[in-house]
């Protein structure tokens, strides 16, 4: 599977909407949606820093790794 994005889980825990987070972080709701759905190929450390600061969490609360069973 690779890198899994658990941003929806953190948004629910913090009772914050995607729109509010996008505004606080300074990215478009469309780019946040790409990140949330796991379609993003990369994330800037500055964006990750802003998300963690806004949600008061650690990067590991948002990102995790799952090994691909075929490897």
SULJOPE-V356714 format. One record per residue. N is the residue number from 1. RES is the residue in three letters. PSI is psi in whole degrees, -180 to 180 (none if undefined). Layout:
N:RES:PSI, N:RES:PSI
This chain:
1:UNK:-42, 2:UNK:-141, 3:UNK:128, 4:UNK:135, 5:UNK:119, 6:UNK:36, 7:UNK:-37, 8:UNK:-39, 9:UNK:-45, 10:UNK:-37, 11:UNK:-41, 12:UNK:-43, 13:UNK:-39, 14:UNK:-1, 15:UNK:48, 16:UNK:143, 17:UNK:161, 18:UNK:-39, 19:UNK:-42, 20:UNK:-42, 21:UNK:-44, 22:UNK:-43, 23:UNK:-42, 24:UNK:-36, 25:UNK:-27, 26:UNK:29, 27:UNK:164, 28:UNK:151, 29:UNK:-32, 30:UNK:-44, 31:UNK:-35, 32:UNK:-38, 33:UNK:-41, 34:UNK:-41, 35:UNK:-46, 36:UNK:-39, 37:UNK:0, 38:UNK:12, 39:UNK:-11, 40:UNK:142, 41:UNK:-14, 42:UNK:163, 43:UNK:135, 44:UNK:144, 45:UNK:-33, 46:UNK:-37, 47:UNK:-44, 48:UNK:-41, 49:UNK:-45, 50:UNK:-39, 51:UNK:-47, 52:UNK:-39, 53:UNK:-44, 54:UNK:-42, 55:UNK:-3, 56:UNK:58, 57:UNK:178, 58:UNK:156, 59:UNK:-35, 60:UNK:-16, 61:UNK:-19, 62:UNK:-37, 63:UNK:139, 64:UNK:161, 65:UNK:134, 66:UNK:126, 67:UNK:142, 68:UNK:127, 69:UNK:-19, 70:UNK:-10, 71:UNK:none
